[in-house]
């Protein structure tokens, strides 16, 4: 082999090695680019899924908030109707007939009064019980007292006692439940 052939062979081998190195480098670069693209795609998909999950969560929270607001509005409406019913009942009790007053007094004296208790009637209800003492301290109702206690059952306390058990019935009758 001549020197010139040897030089050509060395150059050819060097060129081939250079091409092989370039090919290997390009392959590694392509693999790295593909790896980075795959990682970027995974992050993009994860971010998209998280964004969709966050959006779904926010929509659920907004729907729940809307439902809670509707329930609160309904409860407020029901309470307003019940309040109007009890306000009307209070006015009717203030101006109750003798028969109604006697029924109320009888019910609460049976429930709360004991032998020896003194019964005092509100002055505006006194016409139903002319023989009992009256008081201006309460508007409608009775006072039951003895030496150890005094129980004032005015209209407001009577209605307060009846409110909880009667509220659902009143709401049902008014068609708000």
C-alpha positions in Angstrom: 0.0 0.0 0.0 1.3 3.3 -0.9 1.5 6.4 1.2 -1.2 8.0 -0.8 -3.4 4.9 -0.4 -2.7 4.9 3.3 -3.6 8.6 3.5 -6.8 8.0 1.6 -7.7 5.0 3.8 -7.0 7.1 7.0 -9.1 10.0 5.6 -11.8 7.6 4.6 -11.8 5.9 8.0 -11.7 9.3 9.7 -14.6 10.5 7.5 -16.5 7.3 8.4 -15.8 7.8 12.1 -16.9 11.4 11.9 -20.1 10.4 10.1 -20.7 7.6 12.7 -20.1 10.1 15.5 -22.4 12.7 13.8 -25.0 10.0 13.3 -24.7 8.8 16.9 -24.9 12.4 18.1 -27.9 13.1 16.0 -29.6 10.0 17.3 -28.8 10.9 20.9 -30.0 14.5 20.2 -33.2 13.1 18.6 -33.7 10.7 21.6 -33.2 13.6 24.0 -35.6 15.8 22.1 -38.1 13.0 22.0 -37.7 12.4 25.8 -38.1 16.2 26.5 -41.2 16.2 24.2 -42.7 13.2 26.0 -42.0 14.8 29.4 -43.5 18.1 28.1 -46.6 16.2 26.8 -47.0 14.4 30.2 -46.8 17.8 32.0 -49.2 19.3 29.5 -51.7 16.5 29.9 -51.3 16.6 33.7 -51.8 20.4 33.7 -54.8 20.1 31.5 -56.3 17.4 33.7 -55.6 19.5 36.8 -57.2 22.5 35.1 -60.3 20.4 34.2 -60.5 19.0 37.7 -60.2 22.5 39.2 -62.9 23.8 36.8 -65.2 20.8 37.7 -64.6 21.5 41.4 -65.3 25.2 41.0 -68.5 24.4 39.1 -69.5 21.9 41.8 -68.8 24.5 44.5 -70.8 27.2 42.6 -73.7 24.8 42.2 -73.6 23.9 45.9 -73.4 27.6 46.8 -76.4 28.3 44.5 -78.3 25.4 46.1 -77.5 26.6 49.6 -78.7 30.1 48.6 -81.9 28.7 47.3 -82.4 26.7 50.5 -81.7 29.7 52.7 -84.2 31.8 50.6 -86.8 29.1 51.0 -86.2 28.9 54.8 -86.4 32.7 55.1 -89.7 32.7 53.2 -91.0 29.9 55.4 -89.9 31.7 58.5 -91.5 34.9 57.3 -94.8 33.1 56.7 -94.6 31.5 60.1 -93.7 34.8 61.7 -96.8 36.4 60.0 -99.0 33.6 61.3 -97.7 34.0 64.9 -98.1 37.8 64.6 -101.7 37.3 63.5 -102.2 34.8 66.3 -100.8 37.3 68.8 -103.2 40.0 67.7 -106.1 37.6 68.0 -105.0 36.6 71.5 -104.8 40.2 72.6 -108.4 40.6 71.5 -109.6 37.1 72.3 -113.2 36.3 73.1 -114.3 35.2 76.6 -114.6 31.6 75.5 -111.1 31.6 73.9 -109.6 33.2 77.0 -111.3 30.7 79.3 -109.9 27.8 77.2 -106.4 29.3 77.2 -106.4 30.0 81.0 -107.9 26.6 81.7 -105.2 24.9 79.6 -102.3 26.7 81.2 -103.6 26.5 84.8 -104.0 22.7 84.4 -100.5 22.5 83.1 -98.7 24.8 85.5 -100.8 25.7 88.6 -100.8 23.7 91.8 -103.2 23.8 94.8 -102.9 27.0 96.6 -101.5 29.0 93.7 -102.9 32.4 93.0 -104.1 33.1 89.5 -103.9 36.7 88.2 -105.3 37.6 84.8 -104.1 40.3 82.4 -106.3 43.3 82.6 -107.3 43.1 78.9 -108.5 39.5 79.6 -110.2 40.4 82.9 -113.7 40.5 81.3 -113.6 36.7 80.9 -112.9 36.3 84.7 -114.5 39.1 86.6 -113.9 37.4 90.0 -110.1 37.1 89.5 -107.5 39.8 90.2 -106.1 41.6 87.2 -102.7 43.2 86.4 -101.4 45.7 83.9 -97.9 44.1 84.0 -98.7 41.8 81.1 -100.8 42.2 77.9 -103.0 39.2 77.7 -102.2 36.0 79.6 -102.0 34.9 83.2 -99.7 35.0 86.2 -99.5 31.9 88.4 -97.8 32.6 91.8 -97.3 31.4 95.3 -94.8 32.1 98.1 -91.9 30.4 96.3 -92.4 31.3 92.6 -94.1 33.5 90.0 -94.8 32.3 86.5 -95.8 34.9 84.0 -97.6 33.4 81.0 -98.1 36.4 78.8 -99.1 36.1 75.2 -95.5 36.2 74.0 -94.4 33.4 76.3 -97.5 31.3 75.4 -96.8 31.8 71.7 -93.1 31.0 72.3 -94.1 27.7 74.0 -96.3 26.8 71.1 -94.0 28.1 68.3 -91.6 25.1 68.0 -94.2 22.3 67.9 -96.7 24.3 65.8 -94.3 25.9 63.2 -94.1 22.8 60.9 -97.9 22.4 61.0 -98.5 26.1 60.3 -96.0 26.0 57.4 -97.7 22.9 56.0 -101.1 24.6 56.3 -99.8 27.7 54.5 -98.3 25.5 51.8 -94.7 26.8 52.4 -93.2 23.4 53.4 
